[in-house]
Amino acid sequence: MKAWRISSFGMDKLELVTLPDPRPQHGAVVIKVHAVSLNYRDLMVVEGRYNPKMHLPRIPCSDGAGEVVAVGEGVRRVQVGDRVAAIFMQNWIDGEADAAKIRGALGGDIDGVLAEFVVLREEGVTRFPEHLSFAEAATLPCAGVTAWNALVNACRVTSGDTVVIQGTGGVSIFALQFAKMMGARVLGTSSSDAKLERAKKLGLDAGVNYREHPEWDKWVMEQTGGRGADLVVEVGGAGTLTRSLRALRIGGTVAQIGVLSRAERPALEGVEIPLLLHKQVRLCGIYVGSRAHFEKMNQAVAQQKLKPVVDEVFSFTGAPNALRRMESGAHFGKLVTSVTH
Ligand SMILES: NC(=O)c1ccc[n+]([C@@H]2O[C@H](COP(=O)([O-])OP(=O)(O)OC[C@H]3O[C@@H](n4cnc5c(N)ncnc54)[C@H](OP(=O)(O)O)[C@@H]3O)[C@@H](O)[C@H]2O)c1
């Protein structure tokens, strides 16, 4: 089989290699991968910014969808022909996270899915809603589940709440779609007016360009009549957290997800601690989620016939171009590599 792999860090170090076709061991399934979606993390992994001590060689990417083509002895949960997606952390099936459960992340701790075939334990996959294509399903495991957790478990968003999303990348667009599904009002920031217009077609209620209006926290306060937002889905990190705190209502929640800004200085310098106290803020760290979270999200996606936003599909041999597009930040929603076409 063919797979993309890094033996040392760097975009130009991605190699298309030929590896033995996998065979299913006891309790494991072989998946013919049809589509792989990219997350910002995959770019960091390839560049060596995610974990410079990562064991190499490594097949990158966590998010894949495909078809079960062989099962090992003892497999009960899935069968040949099932359309499945991999779960991000192979050991986090349900319940609260612990140190053992958050080990085993695909494309990080262990080889990922940017390959023609992968072998996973049967517990490490889940069926996905029937109305989704492989490309759409491949967007769910990381970005989808993370956004779902921010809205459902960090904050329990309900109708009438105000949710702020930052930028128009994979996590943020899922957060927009889920928040609208739950009846919330969604305010968004972006570096691009054109992207804000595109987001409005998905239900964004109002948007602001954070390059032209860096004080977007004040804009959020204006938009909410001085009350502030119920939830900020925080993907910026060190460069945006203080503004997120300022944009919250008293008792509001920050779902801390990302590290997009100030990558070179991700530490929380200059955060106004008194804001946390005076506003009685809940700061909730999110690390993707479990298979149980994924399956709960799938129920909602199926019921609402929600369609993930796929910006562009690249060929398997064009996978490095997909990563370059992600690096450019030009995308809206998700970038996908089609493995079978
Ligand atoms: N904790 C977790 O479990 C988890 C899970 C998934 C992702 N993440 C993290 O969350 C972040 C987003 O991931 P992703 O895969 O959704 O990324 P992505 O698709 O690459 O999204 C990037 C977009 O974010 C926006 N952005 C960049 N810098 C920004 C800033 N300073 N302020 C506001 N928006 C900014 C830009 O949108 P515009 O072009 O519209 O400006 C950019 O296009 C990454 O840091 C990733 O590592 C964490």
Ligand as a Chemical Component Dictionary entry (heavy atoms), coordinates in Angstrom:
data_LIG
# 
_chem_comp.id                   LIG 
_chem_comp.type                 NON-POLYMER 
_chem_comp.pdbx_formal_charge   0 
_chem_comp.three_letter_code    LIG 
# 
loop_
_chem_comp_atom.comp_id 
_chem_comp_atom.atom_id 
_chem_comp_atom.alt_atom_id 
_chem_comp_atom.type_symbol 
_chem_comp_atom.charge 
_chem_comp_atom.model_Cartn_x 
_chem_comp_atom.model_Cartn_y 
_chem_comp_atom.model_Cartn_z 
_chem_comp_atom.pdbx_ordinal 
LIG N1  N1  N 0  -7.866  21.132 21.688 1  
LIG C1  C1  C 0  -8.293  20.339 20.715 2  
LIG O1  O1  O 0  -8.786  19.247 20.947 3  
LIG C2  C2  C 0  -8.198  20.803 19.309 4  
LIG C3  C3  C 0  -8.917  20.158 18.295 5  
LIG C4  C4  C 0  -8.887  20.692 17.012 6  
LIG C5  C5  C 0  -8.126  21.831 16.756 7  
LIG N2  N2  N 1  -7.413  22.381 17.764 8  
LIG C6  C6  C 0  -6.654  23.610 17.550 9  
LIG O2  O2  O 0  -7.608  24.625 17.214 10 
LIG C7  C7  C 0  -7.043  25.524 16.307 11 
LIG C8  C8  C 0  -7.895  25.553 15.053 12 
LIG O3  O3  O 0  -7.765  24.327 14.383 13 
LIG P1  P1  P 0  -8.403  24.121 12.941 14 
LIG O4  O4  O 0  -7.992  22.760 12.501 15 
LIG O5  O5  O -1 -9.838  24.499 12.986 16 
LIG O6  O6  O 0  -7.581  25.212 12.126 17 
LIG P2  P2  P 0  -7.773  25.768 10.672 18 
LIG O7  O7  O 0  -8.848  25.046 9.959  19 
LIG O8  O8  O 0  -6.425  25.813 10.053 20 
LIG O9  O9  O 0  -8.288  27.263 10.933 21 
LIG C9  C9  C 0  -7.438  28.341 10.745 22 
LIG C10 C10 C 0  -8.269  29.611 10.723 23 
LIG O10 O10 O 0  -8.294  30.220 12.014 24 
LIG C11 C11 C 0  -8.365  31.604 11.887 25 
LIG N3  N3  N 0  -7.320  32.271 12.677 26 
LIG C12 C12 C 0  -5.986  32.163 12.560 27 
LIG N4  N4  N 0  -5.391  32.975 13.430 28 
LIG C13 C13 C 0  -6.372  33.614 14.105 29 
LIG C14 C14 C 0  -6.398  34.591 15.119 30 
LIG N5  N5  N 0  -5.285  35.095 15.638 31 
LIG N6  N6  N 0  -7.603  35.022 15.568 32 
LIG C15 C15 C 0  -8.747  34.519 15.058 33 
LIG N7  N7  N 0  -8.788  33.595 14.082 34 
LIG C16 C16 C 0  -7.607  33.155 13.620 35 
LIG C17 C17 C 0  -8.221  31.938 10.414 36 
LIG O11 O11 O 0  -9.542  32.183 9.924  37 
LIG P3  P3  P 0  -9.827  33.402 8.933  38 
LIG O12 O12 O 0  -9.104  33.042 7.664  39 
LIG O13 O13 O 0  -11.303 33.446 8.801  40 
LIG O14 O14 O 0  -9.249  34.621 9.571  41 
LIG C18 C18 C 0  -7.648  30.659 9.831  42 
LIG O15 O15 O 0  -8.007  30.476 8.505  43 
LIG C19 C19 C 0  -5.606  25.044 16.074 44 
LIG O16 O16 O 0  -4.751  25.707 16.993 45 
LIG C20 C20 C 0  -5.664  23.575 16.420 46 
LIG O17 O17 O 0  -4.411  23.059 16.804 47 
LIG C21 C21 C 0  -7.428  21.897 19.018 48 
# 
loop_
_chem_comp_bond.comp_id 
_chem_comp_bond.atom_id_1 
_chem_comp_bond.atom_id_2 
_chem_comp_bond.value_order 
_chem_comp_bond.pdbx_ordinal 
LIG N1  C1  SING 1  
LIG C1  O1  DOUB 2  
LIG C1  C2  SING 3  
LIG C2  C3  SING 4  
LIG C2  C21 DOUB 5  
LIG C3  C4  DOUB 6  
LIG C4  C5  SING 7  
LIG C5  N2  DOUB 8  
LIG N2  C6  SING 9  
LIG N2  C21 SING 10 
LIG C6  O2  SING 11 
LIG C6  C20 SING 12 
LIG O2  C7  SING 13 
LIG C7  C8  SING 14 
LIG C7  C19 SING 15 
LIG C8  O3  SING 16 
LIG O3  P1  SING 17 
LIG P1  O4  DOUB 18 
LIG P1  O5  SING 19 
LIG P1  O6  SING 20 
LIG O6  P2  SING 21 
LIG P2  O7  DOUB 22 
LIG P2  O8  SING 23 
LIG P2  O9  SING 24 
LIG O9  C9  SING 25 
LIG C9  C10 SING 26 
LIG C10 O10 SING 27 
LIG C10 C18 SING 28 
LIG O10 C11 SING 29 
LIG C11 N3  SING 30 
LIG C11 C17 SING 31 
LIG N3  C12 SING 32 
LIG N3  C16 SING 33 
LIG C12 N4  DOUB 34 
LIG N4  C13 SING 35 
LIG C13 C14 SING 36 
LIG C13 C16 DOUB 37 
LIG C14 N5  SING 38 
LIG C14 N6  DOUB 39 
LIG N6  C15 SING 40 
LIG C15 N7  DOUB 41 
LIG N7  C16 SING 42 
LIG C17 O11 SING 43 
LIG C17 C18 SING 44 
LIG O11 P3  SING 45 
LIG P3  O12 DOUB 46 
LIG P3  O13 SING 47 
LIG P3  O14 SING 48 
LIG C18 O15 SING 49 
LIG C19 O16 SING 50 
LIG C19 C20 SING 51 
LIG C20 O17 SING 52 
# 
